[in-house]
Amino acid sequence: MLKRVFVELGFIECGGIVAAAAAAEAEKVGIQEFLNGVGKGVETHIPKIEAEIGDFEKLLVTRTLRLKKLGIPCKHA
């Protein structure tokens, strides 16, 4: 009974763990939305990053050293 209620509410069971099923709709995110979500002051660098890098997909593959050369402080993990 409880399992049926979870399924009706959009939950799934996987190996005894119950988790909410995520909607399969993707939302396009740009550099500005991503950096605003990160917070910590990085949103002040939005114009520089948009001018130098261009789009969000390129930002994801940009190396830390390139960001540092642009004057954007970042931690090397």
mmCIF file of the N, C-alpha and C atoms, coordinates in Angstrom:
data_MODEL
# 
_entry.id   MODEL 
# 
loop_
_atom_site.group_PDB 
_atom_site.id 
_atom_site.type_symbol 
_atom_site.label_atom_id 
_atom_site.label_alt_id 
_atom_site.label_comp_id 
_atom_site.label_asym_id 
_atom_site.label_entity_id 
_atom_site.label_seq_id 
_atom_site.pdbx_PDB_ins_code 
_atom_site.Cartn_x 
_atom_site.Cartn_y 
_atom_site.Cartn_z 
_atom_site.occupancy 
_atom_site.B_iso_or_equiv 
_atom_site.pdbx_formal_charge 
_atom_site.auth_seq_id 
_atom_site.auth_comp_id 
_atom_site.auth_asym_id 
_atom_site.auth_atom_id 
_atom_site.pdbx_PDB_model_num 
ATOM 1   N N  . MET A 1 1  ? 0.820  -1.193 0.000   1.00 0.00 ? 1  MET A N  1 
ATOM 2   C CA . MET A 1 1  ? 0.000  0.000  0.000   1.00 0.00 ? 1  MET A CA 1 
ATOM 3   C C  . MET A 1 1  ? 0.860  1.252  0.000   1.00 0.00 ? 1  MET A C  1 
ATOM 4   N N  . LEU A 1 2  ? 1.839  1.303  0.897   1.00 0.00 ? 2  LEU A N  1 
ATOM 5   C CA . LEU A 1 2  ? 2.706  2.478  0.989   1.00 0.00 ? 2  LEU A CA 1 
ATOM 6   C C  . LEU A 1 2  ? 3.522  2.658  -0.285  1.00 0.00 ? 2  LEU A C  1 
ATOM 7   N N  . LYS A 1 3  ? 3.969  1.559  -0.866  1.00 0.00 ? 3  LYS A N  1 
ATOM 8   C CA . LYS A 1 3  ? 4.739  1.620  -2.102  1.00 0.00 ? 3  LYS A CA 1 
ATOM 9   C C  . LYS A 1 3  ? 3.897  2.233  -3.228  1.00 0.00 ? 3  LYS A C  1 
ATOM 10  N N  . ARG A 1 4  ? 2.635  1.861  -3.305  1.00 0.00 ? 4  ARG A N  1 
ATOM 11  C CA . ARG A 1 4  ? 1.750  2.400  -4.335  1.00 0.00 ? 4  ARG A CA 1 
ATOM 12  C C  . ARG A 1 4  ? 1.546  3.905  -4.146  1.00 0.00 ? 4  ARG A C  1 
ATOM 13  N N  . VAL A 1 5  ? 1.451  4.359  -2.899  1.00 0.00 ? 5  VAL A N  1 
ATOM 14  C CA . VAL A 1 5  ? 1.297  5.791  -2.612  1.00 0.00 ? 5  VAL A CA 1 
ATOM 15  C C  . VAL A 1 5  ? 2.536  6.548  -3.059  1.00 0.00 ? 5  VAL A C  1 
ATOM 16  N N  . PHE A 1 6  ? 3.726  6.023  -2.788  1.00 0.00 ? 6  PHE A N  1 
ATOM 17  C CA . PHE A 1 6  ? 4.961  6.669  -3.219  1.00 0.00 ? 6  PHE A CA 1 
ATOM 18  C C  . PHE A 1 6  ? 5.025  6.791  -4.743  1.00 0.00 ? 6  PHE A C  1 
ATOM 19  N N  . VAL A 1 7  ? 4.638  5.742  -5.446  1.00 0.00 ? 7  VAL A N  1 
ATOM 20  C CA . VAL A 1 7  ? 4.651  5.761  -6.902  1.00 0.00 ? 7  VAL A CA 1 
ATOM 21  C C  . VAL A 1 7  ? 3.682  6.810  -7.433  1.00 0.00 ? 7  VAL A C  1 
ATOM 22  N N  . GLU A 1 8  ? 2.508  6.918  -6.830  1.00 0.00 ? 8  GLU A N  1 
ATOM 23  C CA . GLU A 1 8  ? 1.522  7.897  -7.265  1.00 0.00 ? 8  GLU A CA 1 
ATOM 24  C C  . GLU A 1 8  ? 2.004  9.319  -7.017  1.00 0.00 ? 8  GLU A C  1 
ATOM 25  N N  . LEU A 1 9  ? 2.809  9.538  -5.983  1.00 0.00 ? 9  LEU A N  1 
ATOM 26  C CA . LEU A 1 9  ? 3.319  10.869 -5.668  1.00 0.00 ? 9  LEU A CA 1 
ATOM 27  C C  . LEU A 1 9  ? 4.571  11.225 -6.460  1.00 0.00 ? 9  LEU A C  1 
ATOM 28  N N  . GLY A 1 10 ? 5.080  10.309 -7.257  1.00 0.00 ? 10 GLY A N  1 
ATOM 29  C CA . GLY A 1 10 ? 6.254  10.585 -8.074  1.00 0.00 ? 10 GLY A CA 1 
ATOM 30  C C  . GLY A 1 10 ? 7.564  10.167 -7.440  1.00 0.00 ? 10 GLY A C  1 
ATOM 31  N N  . PHE A 1 11 ? 7.505  9.259  -6.481  1.00 0.00 ? 11 PHE A N  1 
ATOM 32  C CA . PHE A 1 11 ? 8.711  8.746  -5.857  1.00 0.00 ? 11 PHE A CA 1 
ATOM 33  C C  . PHE A 1 11 ? 9.068  7.409  -6.487  1.00 0.00 ? 11 PHE A C  1 
ATOM 34  N N  . ILE A 1 12 ? 10.344 7.074  -6.457  1.00 0.00 ? 12 ILE A N  1 
ATOM 35  C CA . ILE A 1 12 ? 10.778 5.788  -6.979  1.00 0.00 ? 12 ILE A CA 1 
ATOM 36  C C  . ILE A 1 12 ? 11.576 5.056  -5.909  1.00 0.00 ? 12 ILE A C  1 
ATOM 37  N N  . GLU A 1 13 ? 11.610 3.735  -6.006  1.00 0.00 ? 13 GLU A N  1 
ATOM 38  C CA . GLU A 1 13 ? 12.379 2.928  -5.072  1.00 0.00 ? 13 GLU A CA 1 
ATOM 39  C C  . GLU A 1 13 ? 13.496 2.247  -5.832  1.00 0.00 ? 13 GLU A C  1 
ATOM 40  N N  . CYS A 1 14 ? 14.691 2.364  -5.304  1.00 0.00 ? 14 CYS A N  1 
ATOM 41  C CA . CYS A 1 14 ? 15.848 1.749  -5.953  1.00 0.00 ? 14 CYS A CA 1 
ATOM 42  C C  . CYS A 1 14 ? 16.703 1.110  -4.870  1.00 0.00 ? 14 CYS A C  1 
ATOM 43  N N  . GLY A 1 15 ? 16.673 -0.184 -4.794  1.00 0.00 ? 15 GLY A N  1 
ATOM 44  C CA . GLY A 1 15 ? 17.477 -0.891 -3.801  1.00 0.00 ? 15 GLY A CA 1 
ATOM 45  C C  . GLY A 1 15 ? 17.073 -0.573 -2.375  1.00 0.00 ? 15 GLY A C  1 
ATOM 46  N N  . GLY A 1 16 ? 15.792 -0.363 -2.124  1.00 0.00 ? 16 GLY A N  1 
ATOM 47  C CA . GLY A 1 16 ? 15.329 -0.073 -0.776  1.00 0.00 ? 16 GLY A CA 1 
ATOM 48  C C  . GLY A 1 16 ? 15.373 1.400  -0.424  1.00 0.00 ? 16 GLY A C  1 
ATOM 49  N N  . ILE A 1 17 ? 15.929 2.231  -1.278  1.00 0.00 ? 17 ILE A N  1 
ATOM 50  C CA . ILE A 1 17 ? 16.009 3.667  -1.033  1.00 0.00 ? 17 ILE A CA 1 
ATOM 51  C C  . ILE A 1 17 ? 14.902 4.344  -1.831  1.00 0.00 ? 17 ILE A C  1 
ATOM 52  N N  . VAL A 1 18 ? 14.145 5.179  -1.165  1.00 0.00 ? 18 VAL A N  1 
ATOM 53  C CA . VAL A 1 18 ? 13.060 5.890  -1.827  1.00 0.00 ? 18 VAL A CA 1 
ATOM 54  C C  . VAL A 1 18 ? 13.542 7.303  -2.146  1.00 0.00 ? 18 VAL A C  1 
ATOM 55  N N  . ALA A 1 19 ? 13.401 7.710  -3.395  1.00 0.00 ? 19 ALA A N  1 
ATOM 56  C CA . ALA A 1 19 ? 13.840 9.036  -3.813  1.00 0.00 ? 19 ALA A CA 1 
ATOM 57  C C  . ALA A 1 19 ? 12.799 9.657  -4.715  1.00 0.00 ? 19 ALA A C  1 
ATOM 58  N N  . ALA A 1 20 ? 12.799 10.968 -4.776  1.00 0.00 ? 20 ALA A N  1 
ATOM 59  C CA . ALA A 1 20 ? 11.855 11.661 -5.651  1.00 0.00 ? 20 ALA A CA 1 
ATOM 60  C C  . ALA A 1 20 ? 12.323 11.530 -7.087  1.00 0.00 ? 20 ALA A C  1 
ATOM 61  N N  . ALA A 1 21 ? 11.395 11.277 -7.993  1.00 0.00 ? 21 ALA A N  1 
ATOM 62  C CA . ALA A 1 21 ? 11.721 11.175 -9.412  1.00 0.00 ? 21 ALA A CA 1 
ATOM 63  C C  . ALA A 1 21 ? 11.822 12.576 -9.989  1.00 0.00 ? 21 ALA A C  1 
ATOM 64  N N  . ALA A 1 22 ? 12.918 12.874 -10.623 1.00 0.00 ? 22 ALA A N  1 
ATOM 65  C CA . ALA A 1 22 ? 13.129 14.203 -11.196 1.00 0.00 ? 22 ALA A CA 1 
ATOM 66  C C  . ALA A 1 22 ? 12.413 14.306 -12.533 1.00 0.00 ? 22 ALA A C  1 
ATOM 67  N N  . ALA A 1 23 ? 11.895 15.469 -12.799 1.00 0.00 ? 23 ALA A N  1 
ATOM 68  C CA . ALA A 1 23 ? 11.254 15.708 -14.097 1.00 0.00 ? 23 ALA A CA 1 
ATOM 69  C C  . ALA A 1 23 ? 12.321 15.693 -15.179 1.00 0.00 ? 23 ALA A C  1 
ATOM 70  N N  . ALA A 1 24 ? 11.980 15.182 -16.345 1.00 0.00 ? 24 ALA A N  1 
ATOM 71  C CA . ALA A 1 24 ? 12.955 15.010 -17.413 1.00 0.00 ? 24 ALA A CA 1 
ATOM 72  C C  . ALA A 1 24 ? 13.001 16.204 -18.355 1.00 0.00 ? 24 ALA A C  1 
ATOM 73  N N  . GLU A 1 25 ? 12.628 17.370 -17.885 1.00 0.00 ? 25 GLU A N  1 
ATOM 74  C CA . GLU A 1 25 ? 12.689 18.528 -18.760 1.00 0.00 ? 25 GLU A CA 1 
ATOM 75  C C  . GLU A 1 25 ? 13.959 19.324 -18.460 1.00 0.00 ? 25 GLU A C  1 
ATOM 76  N N  . ALA A 1 26 ? 14.703 19.634 -19.495 1.00 0.00 ? 26 ALA A N  1 
ATOM 77  C CA . ALA A 1 26 ? 15.943 20.376 -19.341 1.00 0.00 ? 26 ALA A CA 1 
ATOM 78  C C  . ALA A 1 26 ? 15.677 21.851 -19.594 1.00 0.00 ? 26 ALA A C  1 
ATOM 79  N N  . GLU A 1 27 ? 16.338 22.677 -18.810 1.00 0.00 ? 27 GLU A N  1 
ATOM 80  C CA . GLU A 1 27 ? 16.190 24.114 -18.961 1.00 0.00 ? 27 GLU A CA 1 
ATOM 81  C C  . GLU A 1 27 ? 17.531 24.686 -19.397 1.00 0.00 ? 27 GLU A C  1 
ATOM 82  N N  . LYS A 1 28 ? 17.521 25.516 -20.420 1.00 0.00 ? 28 LYS A N  1 
ATOM 83  C CA . LYS A 1 28 ? 18.752 26.095 -20.927 1.00 0.00 ? 28 LYS A CA 1 
ATOM 84  C C  . LYS A 1 28 ? 19.260 27.138 -19.931 1.00 0.00 ? 28 LYS A C  1 
ATOM 85  N N  . VAL A 1 29 ? 20.525 27.025 -19.572 1.00 0.00 ? 29 VAL A N  1 
ATOM 86  C CA . VAL A 1 29 ? 21.142 27.921 -18.605 1.00 0.00 ? 29 VAL A CA 1 
ATOM 87  C C  . VAL A 1 29 ? 22.286 28.648 -19.288 1.00 0.00 ? 29 VAL A C  1 
ATOM 88  N N  . GLY A 1 30 ? 22.330 29.926 -19.094 1.00 0.00 ? 30 GLY A N  1 
ATOM 89  C CA . GLY A 1 30 ? 23.418 30.729 -19.638 1.00 0.00 ? 30 GLY A CA 1 
ATOM 90  C C  . GLY A 1 30 ? 24.457 31.022 -18.574 1.00 0.00 ? 30 GLY A C  1 
ATOM 91  N N  . ILE A 1 31 ? 25.497 31.741 -18.972 1.00 0.00 ? 31 ILE A N  1 
ATOM 92  C CA . ILE A 1 31 ? 26.572 32.090 -18.043 1.00 0.00 ? 31 ILE A CA 1 
ATOM 93  C C  . ILE A 1 31 ? 26.015 32.906 -16.878 1.00 0.00 ? 31 ILE A C  1 
ATOM 94  N N  . GLN A 1 32 ? 25.151 33.869 -17.178 1.00 0.00 ? 32 GLN A N  1 
ATOM 95  C CA . GLN A 1 32 ? 24.625 34.737 -16.133 1.00 0.00 ? 32 GLN A CA 1 
ATOM 96  C C  . GLN A 1 32 ? 23.810 33.958 -15.105 1.00 0.00 ? 32 GLN A C  1 
ATOM 97  N N  . GLU A 1 33 ? 22.928 33.087 -15.544 1.00 0.00 ? 33 GLU A N  1 
ATOM 98  C CA . GLU A 1 33 ? 22.125 32.305 -14.610 1.00 0.00 ? 33 GLU A CA 1 
ATOM 99  C C  . GLU A 1 33 ? 22.995 31.374 -13.768 1.00 0.00 ? 33 GLU A C  1 
ATOM 100 N N  . PHE A 1 34 ? 23.993 30.774 -14.398 1.00 0.00 ? 34 PHE A N  1 
ATOM 101 C CA . PHE A 1 34 ? 24.877 29.855 -13.689 1.00 0.00 ? 34 PHE A CA 1 
ATOM 102 C C  . PHE A 1 34 ? 25.676 30.583 -12.610 1.00 0.00 ? 34 PHE A C  1 
ATOM 103 N N  . LEU A 1 35 ? 26.286 31.705 -12.965 1.00 0.00 ? 35 LEU A N  1 
ATOM 104 C CA . LEU A 1 35 ? 27.113 32.421 -11.999 1.00 0.00 ? 35 LEU A CA 1 
ATOM 105 C C  . LEU A 1 35 ? 26.274 33.066 -10.903 1.00 0.00 ? 35 LEU A C  1 
ATOM 106 N N  . ASN A 1 36 ? 25.068 33.494 -11.217 1.00 0.00 ? 36 ASN A N  1 
ATOM 107 C CA . ASN A 1 36 ? 24.180 34.003 -10.164 1.00 0.00 ? 36 ASN A CA 1 
ATOM 108 C C  . ASN A 1 36 ? 23.833 32.894 -9.188  1.00 0.00 ? 36 ASN A C  1 
ATOM 109 N N  . GLY A 1 37 ? 23.696 31.679 -9.677  1.00 0.00 ? 37 GLY A N  1 
ATOM 110 C CA . GLY A 1 37 ? 23.429 30.536 -8.815  1.00 0.00 ? 37 GLY A CA 1 
ATOM 111 C C  . GLY A 1 37 ? 24.609 30.170 -7.939  1.00 0.00 ? 37 GLY A C  1 
ATOM 112 N N  . VAL A 1 38 ? 25.817 30.376 -8.455  1.00 0.00 ? 38 VAL A N  1 
ATOM 113 C CA . VAL A 1 38 ? 27.021 30.080 -7.673  1.00 0.00 ? 38 VAL A CA 1 
ATOM 114 C C  . VAL A 1 38 ? 27.152 31.067 -6.527  1.00 0.00 ? 38 VAL A C  1 
ATOM 115 N N  . GLY A 1 39 ? 26.890 32.348 -6.826  1.00 0.00 ? 39 GLY A N  1 
ATOM 116 C CA . GLY A 1 39 ? 26.999 33.380 -5.795  1.00 0.00 ? 39 GLY A CA 1 
ATOM 117 C C  . GLY A 1 39 ? 28.452 33.673 -5.453  1.00 0.00 ? 39 GLY A C  1 
ATOM 118 N N  . LYS A 1 40 ? 28.730 33.991 -4.203  1.00 0.00 ? 40 LYS A N  1 
ATOM 119 C CA . LYS A 1 40 ? 30.075 34.253 -3.670  1.00 0.00 ? 40 LYS A CA 1 
ATOM 120 C C  . LYS A 1 40 ? 30.806 35.356 -4.422  1.00 0.00 ? 40 LYS A C  1 
ATOM 121 N N  . GLY A 1 41 ? 30.087 36.285 -5.044  1.00 0.00 ? 41 GLY A N  1 
ATOM 122 C CA . GLY A 1 41 ? 30.720 37.415 -5.711  1.00 0.00 ? 41 GLY A CA 1 
ATOM 123 C C  . GLY A 1 41 ? 31.153 37.175 -7.138  1.00 0.00 ? 41 GLY A C  1 
ATOM 124 N N  . VAL A 1 42 ? 31.009 35.963 -7.651  1.00 0.00 ? 42 VAL A N  1 
ATOM 125 C CA . VAL A 1 42 ? 31.448 35.692 -9.021  1.00 0.00 ? 42 VAL A CA 1 
ATOM 126 C C  . VAL A 1 42 ? 30.559 36.376 -10.052 1.00 0.00 ? 42 VAL A C  1 
ATOM 127 N N  . GLU A 1 43 ? 29.338 36.788 -9.636  1.00 0.00 ? 43 GLU A N  1 
ATOM 128 C CA . GLU A 1 43 ? 28.456 37.448 -10.590 1.00 0.00 ? 43 GLU A CA 1 
ATOM 129 C C  . GLU A 1 43 ? 28.998 38.801 -11.033 1.00 0.00 ? 43 GLU A C  1 
ATOM 130 N N  . THR A 1 44 ? 29.974 39.354 -10.312 1.00 0.00 ? 44 THR A N  1 
ATOM 131 C CA . THR A 1 44 ? 30.589 40.615 -10.739 1.00 0.00 ? 44 THR A CA 1 
ATOM 132 C C  . THR A 1 44 ? 31.448 40.425 -11.987 1.00 0.00 ? 44 THR A C  1 
ATOM 133 N N  . HIS A 1 45 ? 31.829 39.196 -12.294 1.00 0.00 ? 45 HIS A N  1 
ATOM 134 C CA . HIS A 1 45 ? 32.687 38.899 -13.441 1.00 0.00 ? 45 HIS A CA 1 
ATOM 135 C C  . HIS A 1 45 ? 31.901 38.469 -14.679 1.00 0.00 ? 45 HIS A C  1 
ATOM 136 N N  . ILE A 1 46 ? 30.575 38.529 -14.632 1.00 0.00 ? 46 ILE A N  1 
ATOM 137 C CA . ILE A 1 46 ? 29.746 38.071 -15.748 1.00 0.00 ? 46 ILE A CA 1 
ATOM 138 C C  . ILE A 1 46 ? 30.096 38.752 -17.068 1.00 0.00 ? 46 ILE A C  1 
ATOM 139 N N  . PRO A 1 47 ? 30.187 40.099 -17.123 1.00 0.00 ? 47 PRO A N  1 
ATOM 140 C CA . PRO A 1 47 ? 30.485 40.732 -18.425 1.00 0.00 ? 47 PRO A CA 1 
ATOM 141 C C  . PRO A 1 47 ? 31.822 40.286 -19.019 1.00 0.00 ? 47 PRO A C  1 
ATOM 142 N N  . LYS A 1 48 ? 32.840 40.144 -18.166 1.00 0.00 ? 48 LYS A N  1 
ATOM 143 C CA . LYS A 1 48 ? 34.169 39.738 -18.640 1.00 0.00 ? 48 LYS A CA 1 
ATOM 144 C C  . LYS A 1 48 ? 34.136 38.301 -19.170 1.00 0.00 ? 48 LYS A C  1 
ATOM 145 N N  . ILE A 1 49 ? 33.473 37.417 -18.465 1.00 0.00 ? 49 ILE A N  1 
ATOM 146 C CA . ILE A 1 49 ? 33.410 36.018 -18.887 1.00 0.00 ? 49 ILE A CA 1 
ATOM 147 C C  . ILE A 1 49 ? 32.599 35.878 -20.171 1.00 0.00 ? 49 ILE A C  1 
ATOM 148 N N  . GLU A 1 50 ? 31.472 36.583 -20.267 1.00 0.00 ? 50 GLU A N  1 
ATOM 149 C CA . GLU A 1 50 ? 30.667 36.511 -21.490 1.00 0.00 ? 50 GLU A CA 1 
ATOM 150 C C  . GLU A 1 50 ? 31.433 37.050 -22.684 1.00 0.00 ? 50 GLU A C  1 
ATOM 151 N N  . ALA A 1 51 ? 32.238 38.104 -22.496 1.00 0.00 ? 51 ALA A N  1 
ATOM 152 C CA . ALA A 1 51 ? 33.010 38.683 -23.600 1.00 0.00 ? 51 ALA A CA 1 
ATOM 153 C C  . ALA A 1 51 ? 34.165 37.781 -24.022 1.00 0.00 ? 51 ALA A C  1 
ATOM 154 N N  . GLU A 1 52 ? 34.857 37.185 -23.077 1.00 0.00 ? 52 GLU A N  1 
ATOM 155 C CA . GLU A 1 52 ? 36.053 36.397 -23.383 1.00 0.00 ? 52 GLU A CA 1 
ATOM 156 C C  . GLU A 1 52 ? 35.752 34.943 -23.755 1.00 0.00 ? 52 GLU A C  1 
ATOM 157 N N  . ILE A 1 53 ? 34.782 34.332 -23.092 1.00 0.00 ? 53 ILE A N  1 
ATOM 158 C CA . ILE A 1 53 ? 34.527 32.909 -23.290 1.00 0.00 ? 53 ILE A CA 1 
ATOM 159 C C  . ILE A 1 53 ? 33.359 32.673 -24.237 1.00 0.00 ? 53 ILE A C  1 
ATOM 160 N N  . GLY A 1 54 ? 32.286 33.423 -24.074 1.00 0.00 ? 54 GLY A N  1 
ATOM 161 C CA . GLY A 1 54 ? 31.187 33.308 -25.013 1.00 0.00 ? 54 GLY A CA 1 
ATOM 162 C C  . GLY A 1 54 ? 29.968 32.614 -24.469 1.00 0.00 ? 54 GLY A C  1 
ATOM 163 N N  . ASP A 1 55 ? 29.943 31.305 -24.476 1.00 0.00 ? 55 ASP A N  1 
ATOM 164 C CA . ASP A 1 55 ? 28.736 30.610 -24.050 1.00 0.00 ? 55 ASP A CA 1 
ATOM 165 C C  . ASP A 1 55 ? 29.015 29.658 -22.896 1.00 0.00 ? 55 ASP A C  1 
ATOM 166 N N  . PHE A 1 56 ? 27.945 29.137 -22.336 1.00 0.00 ? 56 PHE A N  1 
ATOM 167 C CA . PHE A 1 56 ? 28.022 28.318 -21.129 1.00 0.00 ? 56 PHE A CA 1 
ATOM 168 C C  . PHE A 1 56 ? 28.794 27.023 -21.348 1.00 0.00 ? 56 PHE A C  1 
ATOM 169 N N  . GLU A 1 57 ? 28.613 26.378 -22.490 1.00 0.00 ? 57 GLU A N  1 
ATOM 170 C CA . GLU A 1 57 ? 29.312 25.123 -22.759 1.00 0.00 ? 57 GLU A CA 1 
ATOM 171 C C  . GLU A 1 57 ? 30.825 25.329 -22.784 1.00 0.00 ? 57 GLU A C  1 
ATOM 172 N N  . LYS A 1 58 ? 31.273 26.449 -23.351 1.00 0.00 ? 58 LYS A N  1 
ATOM 173 C CA . LYS A 1 58 ? 32.709 26.744 -23.356 1.00 0.00 ? 58 LYS A CA 1 
ATOM 174 C C  . LYS A 1 58 ? 33.213 27.039 -21.952 1.00 0.00 ? 58 LYS A C  1 
ATOM 175 N N  . LEU A 1 59 ? 32.368 27.684 -21.131 1.00 0.00 ? 59 LEU A N  1 
ATOM 176 C CA . LEU A 1 59 ? 32.763 27.969 -19.751 1.00 0.00 ? 59 LEU A CA 1 
ATOM 177 C C  . LEU A 1 59 ? 32.996 26.673 -18.982 1.00 0.00 ? 59 LEU A C  1 
ATOM 178 N N  . LEU A 1 60 ? 32.183 25.662 -19.240 1.00 0.00 ? 60 LEU A N  1 
ATOM 179 C CA . LEU A 1 60 ? 32.321 24.403 -18.519 1.00 0.00 ? 60 LEU A CA 1 
ATOM 180 C C  . LEU A 1 60 ? 33.634 23.694 -18.808 1.00 0.00 ? 60 LEU A C  1 
ATOM 181 N N  . VAL A 1 61 ? 34.207 23.903 -19.973 1.00 0.00 ? 61 VAL A N  1 
ATOM 182 C CA . VAL A 1 61 ? 35.464 23.235 -20.308 1.00 0.00 ? 61 VAL A CA 1 
ATOM 183 C C  . VAL A 1 61 ? 36.676 24.147 -20.149 1.00 0.00 ? 61 VAL A C  1 
ATOM 184 N N  . THR A 1 62 ? 36.447 25.385 -19.709 1.00 0.00 ? 62 THR A N  1 
ATOM 185 C CA . THR A 1 62 ? 37.546 26.333 -19.515 1.00 0.00 ? 62 THR A CA 1 
ATOM 186 C C  . THR A 1 62 ? 38.358 25.932 -18.294 1.00 0.00 ? 62 THR A C  1 
ATOM 187 N N  . ARG A 1 63 ? 39.664 25.956 -18.443 1.00 0.00 ? 63 ARG A N  1 
ATOM 188 C CA . ARG A 1 63 ? 40.565 25.567 -17.365 1.00 0.00 ? 63 ARG A CA 1 
ATOM 189 C C  . ARG A 1 63 ? 40.711 26.692 -16.342 1.00 0.00 ? 63 ARG A C  1 
ATOM 190 N N  . THR A 1 64 ? 41.048 26.339 -15.119 1.00 0.00 ? 64 THR A N  1 
ATOM 191 C CA . THR A 1 64 ? 41.228 27.295 -14.031 1.00 0.00 ? 64 THR A CA 1 
ATOM 192 C C  . THR A 1 64 ? 42.291 28.329 -14.372 1.00 0.00 ? 64 THR A C  1 
ATOM 193 N N  . LEU A 1 65 ? 43.375 27.905 -15.004 1.00 0.00 ? 65 LEU A N  1 
ATOM 194 C CA . LEU A 1 65 ? 44.453 28.837 -15.327 1.00 0.00 ? 65 LEU A CA 1 
ATOM 195 C C  . LEU A 1 65 ? 43.993 29.919 -16.305 1.00 0.00 ? 65 LEU A C  1 
ATOM 196 N N  . ARG A 1 66 ? 43.127 29.576 -17.246 1.00 0.00 ? 66 ARG A N  1 
ATOM 197 C CA . ARG A 1 66 ? 42.616 30.581 -18.173 1.00 0.00 ? 66 ARG A CA 1 
ATOM 198 C C  . ARG A 1 66 ? 41.758 31.607 -17.440 1.00 0.00 ? 66 ARG A C  1 
ATOM 199 N N  . LEU A 1 67 ? 40.953 31.147 -16.501 1.00 0.00 ? 67 LEU A N  1 
ATOM 200 C CA . LEU A 1 67 ? 40.144 32.076 -15.710 1.00 0.00 ? 67 LEU A CA 1 
ATOM 201 C C  . LEU A 1 67 ? 41.034 32.999 -14.883 1.00 0.00 ? 67 LEU A C  1 
ATOM 202 N N  . LYS A 1 68 ? 42.114 32.461 -14.324 1.00 0.00 ? 68 LYS A N  1 
ATOM 203 C CA . LYS A 1 68 ? 43.035 33.285 -13.544 1.00 0.00 ? 68 LYS A CA 1 
ATOM 204 C C  . LYS A 1 68 ? 43.709 34.331 -14.421 1.00 0.00 ? 68 LYS A C  1 
ATOM 205 N N  . LYS A 1 69 ? 44.040 33.976 -15.674 1.00 0.00 ? 69 LYS A N  1 
ATOM 206 C CA . LYS A 1 69 ? 44.641 34.942 -16.600 1.00 0.00 ? 69 LYS A CA 1 
ATOM 207 C C  . LYS A 1 69 ? 43.684 36.079 -16.928 1.00 0.00 ? 69 LYS A C  1 
ATOM 208 N N  . LEU A 1 70 ? 42.370 35.800 -16.859 1.00 0.00 ? 70 LEU A N  1 
ATOM 209 C CA . LEU A 1 70 ? 41.366 36.839 -17.100 1.00 0.00 ? 70 LEU A CA 1 
ATOM 210 C C  . LEU A 1 70 ? 41.164 37.717 -15.860 1.00 0.00 ? 70 LEU A C  1 
ATOM 211 N N  . GLY A 1 71 ? 41.826 37.388 -14.772 1.00 0.00 ? 71 GLY A N  1 
ATOM 212 C CA . GLY A 1 71 ? 41.706 38.172 -13.538 1.00 0.00 ? 71 GLY A CA 1 
ATOM 213 C C  . GLY A 1 71 ? 40.557 37.732 -12.652 1.00 0.00 ? 71 GLY A C  1 
ATOM 214 N N  . ILE A 1 72 ? 40.084 36.517 -12.844 1.00 0.00 ? 72 ILE A N  1 
ATOM 215 C CA . ILE A 1 72 ? 38.978 35.993 -12.058 1.00 0.00 ? 72 ILE A CA 1 
ATOM 216 C C  . ILE A 1 72 ? 39.566 35.073 -10.996 1.00 0.00 ? 72 ILE A C  1 
ATOM 217 N N  . PRO A 1 73 ? 39.395 35.443 -9.719  1.00 0.00 ? 73 PRO A N  1 
ATOM 218 C CA . PRO A 1 73 ? 39.961 34.612 -8.663  1.00 0.00 ? 73 PRO A CA 1 
ATOM 219 C C  . PRO A 1 73 ? 39.227 33.279 -8.562  1.00 0.00 ? 73 PRO A C  1 
ATOM 220 N N  . CYS A 1 74 ? 39.984 32.194 -8.505  1.00 0.00 ? 74 CYS A N  1 
ATOM 221 C CA . CYS A 1 74 ? 39.364 30.884 -8.349  1.00 0.00 ? 74 CYS A CA 1 
ATOM 222 C C  . CYS A 1 74 ? 40.350 29.969 -7.641  1.00 0.00 ? 74 CYS A C  1 
ATOM 223 N N  . LYS A 1 75 ? 39.795 29.010 -6.916  1.00 0.00 ? 75 LYS A N  1 
ATOM 224 C CA . LYS A 1 75 ? 40.617 28.041 -6.187  1.00 0.00 ? 75 LYS A CA 1 
ATOM 225 C C  . LYS A 1 75 ? 40.946 26.891 -7.104  1.00 0.00 ? 75 LYS A C  1 
ATOM 226 N N  . HIS A 1 76 ? 42.172 26.433 -7.030  1.00 0.00 ? 76 HIS A N  1 
ATOM 227 C CA . HIS A 1 76 ? 42.591 25.271 -7.814  1.00 0.00 ? 76 HIS A CA 1 
ATOM 228 C C  . HIS A 1 76 ? 42.378 24.047 -6.949  1.00 0.00 ? 76 HIS A C  1 
ATOM 229 N N  . ALA A 1 77 ? 41.404 23.229 -7.323  1.00 0.00 ? 77 ALA A N  1 
ATOM 230 C CA . ALA A 1 77 ? 41.054 22.067 -6.472  1.00 0.00 ? 77 ALA A CA 1 
ATOM 231 C C  . ALA A 1 77 ? 41.856 20.858 -6.814  1.00 0.00 ? 77 ALA A C  1 
# 
